[in-house]
């Protein structure tokens, strides 16, 4: 079922009376990246996915986005659907949103799953890369930016062995409005550092990282996980930045174990 909340396209699967899991996708993708997780967990859970503002089928507006706006949107989805302490699961940019949401409104969630993300804000080099990406898109080179960026997100093994699926993801990402892509780049460049909140996370937390992740590698995610009091780190061998797509069975198994162990 699809619903519109504050201009966001929200997708609901499973029985509404069941425990909810809210999945927040990465950049420059849309809710579809969670298809394998929704197919599995909607059997027992109420799965909520949505297109982040500016991406997929959600409103683009003026494209002037901030991370705070993204967290406001997430909170509106939780409140509008009257979700009772859902589990929050975010990947990459979705992880940035999730970490800031936990810093602001941790009491609204019962569990946290962080996939291939980091708590650090962009350093100067990172900000300059975002600026260069916006400049490239402004020059009319949107498709080449998407092509190159999405390639980096996946392991070489996946792009070779699952090339048809990989190409579908690339082409789907190219359909995003360039204004929305630039807005997300601005939001990520301007986000705050949430490292200080890690030690204050008091809900069960699962941290998932692909062994071949080039954007948030194990050398970054493992130390981050160690700062979370009730955090458990899991390495997905052979996967890149997009673990839920590259190794869905293994990721689903780890999430199942996490939910069961913590009675979520």
Buried (B, 14 or more C-beta within 10 A) or exposed (E): EEBEBEEBBBBBBBEEEBBBBBBBBBBBBBBBBBEBBBEBBBEBBBBBBBBBBBBBBBBBBEBEBBBBBBBBBBBBBBEBBEBEBBBBBBBBBBBBBBBBBBBBBBEBBBBBBBBBBBBBBBEEEEBEBBEEBBEBBEEEBBBEBBBEBBEEBBBEEBBEEBEEBBEEBBEBBBEBBBBBBBBBBBBBBBBBBBBEBBEEBEBBBBBBBBBBBEBBBBEBBEBBBEBBEEBBBBBBEBBBBBBBBBBBEBBBEBBEEBBEEBEB
